[in-house]
Amino acid sequence: MASPEGGLELVEEPERNLHLTYHKKWLAPPETESWWNTIMENVSWFRVKYKSARFGNDCETPCWTTFYGGDPMFTPYEPVPAWLQPLVDQVTAYTGAPANAMLLRLYFDGADEIAWHTDGRTFLGPTPTIASLSFGAEALFQMRRMRNVWPCAGDNGIDATTPIRDFPVGDGTLLVMKGDTQKHWHHRVPKAKSRRPRININFRYIIPGGTQEAERGQQAYYKYMVHGDHEAPPSFTFNQIIKKRGSLLGMFGKASGPTSKAPSPFPSASASSSTTLPLSDHQAHEEKMAAVGHEAYKEERAVTNEPAKRKRSSEVELASGASETTGPLAVSGLSVAPDAPTGISVGSSAGGSGKFAERASDPASWACTSCSFENHSLMAFCEICETARPAVPSPPVAPQAKRRSMGSAATDQFKGKPGKPSVLQMLNPNRTGP
């Protein structure tokens, strides 16, 4: 259901061949969160790899993709899933245009993008309606006018007299391009620093009729959105992508198995649900600490890490045979330097249970490069974010003084050079020769 709070903007500029419906918050936030969870529970994503027919080089799509629909008389073809059809019906009822081909893109973080291009294809008709619905983090949708949307070699085709148009597309935003827009405009979603995950669904209509051009077009959609140059390419759920990328997304919403609910980028009142998803170490810690305060954040992470702390504490005590460290120790990622101060109880409550040891009397504590937390010198990993302790450069070794033998001193005496007294001279100061 369209949100009454959403801002609707109709862009009709016939002189520039631009025809848009730009509706912010077309879907209300509770509905967008529901759709986010439904998509994440049902979609497997592809990172498509293929060889460019034009340049002959190996390519990879710059975001995660999949595709549903098309004309069922062509292959490949995968029907629009039943869970997605209600959203298709809702969008087509609003635009007044049919849709049978759905392109889904996951921009996992700010490094994912889609380059300048046009969606115009002859098998979509001369004036296709292209609806684009966004979920999750906000991104920038940019458009530039072209003198030629299919520029030839040596001609970029850009209309330099018309400025680029920027449209922020956030959670629930529906942007619809209509008329002859695709014949005169390119669009893209550029990279963005520290952007959280977002999903975009593109609704198109392949005109049925069984033409060879439509068949080639549908095959191209499945090639560049699903399988690339491989017959059975690997696909990944959102939770698997998190593990694959080693992202801090898992810090706030870890999946326990393949059926676990994917972390959501939406704040929730439920204490068990995840908070806003961070995508970079520094951004995550900065925003979280800014929201709750540095001390409160440390306490919250301490509670989150308590099971791991108890486990590591037990391992340390079992390995050392005592509650106090008395020498080098390396257990489960914890390392104690040989010159670390002894007598510090790693597993006792006096120094904080588990990894949390007393820091007040530790002059060799170190600050984490990610969250700035002050860690005890015993710790090889940050107690808050698990970042590895930075390597400490070894102090420069002073060059050893050149040693001179008694023989060299005696030789200097014979050569008339000042030298150290020989043993015989030290025994008999009045001796003049060697």
Protein Blocks (a to p, Z undefined) as FASTA:
>chain_A
ZZfkbccdddddfknopacdddehkbafklmmmmmmmmmmmpccdddddddfklopacdd
fbdcddeedjfkbccdddddfklmmmmmmmmmmnopacfbdcddddfblmbccddddfbd
fklojbdcdddddehjdddddddddfblbdcehiaoiafkbccddddddehiacddehjl
lmmpccdddddehiacddddddddddehhiaklmmmmmmmmmmmmnmmafbdcdddfklm
mmmnopaklmmoccfbfkbccddfbdcfbfkbccdddfbfklmmmmmmmmnojklmmmmm
mmmmmmmmmmmmmmmmmmnopabdcbdcdeehiacdfkbcehiafkbmknogajlccfkl
mmkbccdfklopacdfklmbdfklopacddddddddddddddddfklmmmmmmnopacdd
dfklmmmmmbmbZZ
